[in-house]
Amino acid sequence: MPPKFKFDKEEIVQTAVEIVRKHGWNGLSARSIAKELNASTKPIYGYFKSMAVLEEEVVKRIVDLLYDTMIQTRTGDPWHDHGIGYAMFGFEEKKLFLAANDDRHVVHYREYGQVIWDRCTASLADYPPFKGLSDDQIFMVQFLRWLMAHGLAFQAAIQPPGLYDEAVITEKMQTGSRAILSGLKMEFQSPGP
């Protein structure tokens, strides 16, 4: 029978997320978690066979937090709100955003991020500005706008304080989103070379 611990797997993951939020991956270790939980490292390895497995759970939780930020109503336009939320996550949760996108963890970020992509795409099935576009065209619009949102999120995460705020991010995301959509609509309607 496995030993009983005074805290559960969820508490370990949440503690790990808080450590990464404050200190990035460099601050995360079984010992740092144990210290926060006032315990030994044994329970951590009782729930997770390795730190790599725990780190994957942390990335999954970061993606959940990202999604929660993306679906907040900010402008009333859900497509704009998704992009603004994405960039705001980079701005507000710098260490979490950068942690999920580093070389070691980005594979999990992509895997769990696909769930966000699918949910957001499904929520825009009847989005009026996409009316008349094929699925492939909508994908292209969404993909190019994601590239913009991802770049803006990175810029917001790495710049010194004062360069970005919610108003700047909102303006850039709305302007960029409109430009991408209108530009691609013109491109889709023009005859080939």
LINSULBEL-V663085 format. One record per backbone hydrogen bond with DSSP energy under -1.0 kcal/mol. NH is the residue of the N-H (numbers start at 0). CO is the residue of the C=O. E is the energy in kcal/mol with one decimal. If there is no record, write none. Layout:
# LINSULBEL-V663085
nh=NH co=CO e=E
nh=NH co=CO e=E
This chain:
# LINSULBEL-V663085
nh=11 co=7 e=-1.6
nh=12 co=8 e=-2.5
nh=13 co=9 e=-2.8
nh=14 co=10 e=-2.2
nh=15 co=11 e=-2.5
nh=16 co=12 e=-2.6
nh=17 co=13 e=-2.2
nh=18 co=14 e=-2.1
nh=19 co=15 e=-2.5
nh=20 co=16 e=-2.8
nh=21 co=17 e=-1.6
nh=22 co=18 e=-3.2
nh=23 co=19 e=-2.2
nh=26 co=23 e=-1.2
nh=27 co=24 e=-1.7
nh=32 co=28 e=-2.2
nh=33 co=29 e=-2.7
nh=34 co=30 e=-2.7
nh=35 co=31 e=-1.9
nh=36 co=32 e=-2.2
nh=38 co=33 e=-2.6
nh=44 co=40 e=-1.8
nh=45 co=41 e=-1.3
nh=46 co=42 e=-1.4
nh=47 co=43 e=-2.4
nh=53 co=49 e=-1.6
nh=54 co=50 e=-3.1
nh=55 co=51 e=-1.9
nh=56 co=52 e=-1.6
nh=57 co=53 e=-2.0
nh=58 co=54 e=-2.4
nh=59 co=55 e=-2.4
nh=60 co=56 e=-2.2
nh=61 co=57 e=-2.4
nh=62 co=58 e=-2.5
nh=63 co=59 e=-1.9
nh=64 co=60 e=-2.3
nh=65 co=61 e=-2.5
nh=66 co=62 e=-2.6
nh=67 co=63 e=-2.3
nh=68 co=64 e=-1.8
nh=69 co=65 e=-2.4
nh=70 co=66 e=-1.9
nh=80 co=76 e=-3.0
nh=81 co=77 e=-2.3
nh=82 co=78 e=-1.7
nh=83 co=79 e=-3.0
nh=84 co=80 e=-2.9
nh=85 co=81 e=-2.1
nh=86 co=82 e=-2.4
nh=87 co=83 e=-2.9
nh=88 co=84 e=-2.0
nh=89 co=85 e=-1.4
nh=90 co=86 e=-1.8
nh=91 co=87 e=-3.6
nh=92 co=88 e=-2.8
nh=96 co=92 e=-3.0
nh=97 co=93 e=-2.7
nh=98 co=94 e=-2.2
nh=99 co=95 e=-2.2
nh=101 co=98 e=-1.1
nh=105 co=101 e=-2.0
nh=108 co=104 e=-1.8
nh=109 co=105 e=-2.8
nh=110 co=106 e=-1.9
nh=111 co=107 e=-2.8
nh=112 co=108 e=-2.1
nh=113 co=109 e=-1.4
nh=116 co=112 e=-2.5
nh=117 co=113 e=-2.6
nh=118 co=114 e=-2.5
nh=119 co=115 e=-3.1
nh=120 co=116 e=-2.7
nh=121 co=117 e=-2.4
nh=122 co=118 e=-2.1
nh=124 co=121 e=-1.5
nh=126 co=123 e=-2.0
nh=129 co=126 e=-1.9
nh=130 co=127 e=-2.0
nh=132 co=129 e=-2.1
nh=137 co=133 e=-2.7
nh=138 co=134 e=-2.5
nh=139 co=135 e=-2.2
nh=140 co=136 e=-2.5
nh=141 co=137 e=-3.0
nh=142 co=138 e=-3.2
nh=143 co=139 e=-2.5
nh=144 co=140 e=-2.2
nh=145 co=141 e=-2.4
nh=146 co=142 e=-2.3
nh=147 co=143 e=-1.7
nh=148 co=144 e=-2.9
nh=149 co=145 e=-3.3
nh=150 co=146 e=-2.2
nh=151 co=147 e=-2.6
nh=152 co=148 e=-2.7
nh=153 co=149 e=-2.3
nh=154 co=150 e=-2.5
nh=155 co=151 e=-2.8
nh=156 co=152 e=-1.8
nh=157 co=153 e=-1.8
nh=158 co=154 e=-1.5
nh=162 co=159 e=-1.3
nh=168 co=164 e=-2.6
nh=169 co=165 e=-2.7
nh=170 co=166 e=-2.4
nh=171 co=167 e=-2.6
nh=172 co=168 e=-2.6
nh=173 co=169 e=-2.7
nh=174 co=170 e=-2.5
nh=175 co=171 e=-2.6
nh=176 co=172 e=-2.6
nh=177 co=173 e=-2.4
nh=178 co=174 e=-2.2
nh=179 co=175 e=-2.6
nh=180 co=176 e=-2.6
nh=181 co=177 e=-2.9
nh=182 co=178 e=-2.5
nh=183 co=179 e=-2.5
nh=184 co=180 e=-2.3
nh=185 co=181 e=-2.0
nh=186 co=182 e=-2.1
nh=187 co=183 e=-3.0
nh=188 co=184 e=-1.5
nh=189 co=185 e=-1.2
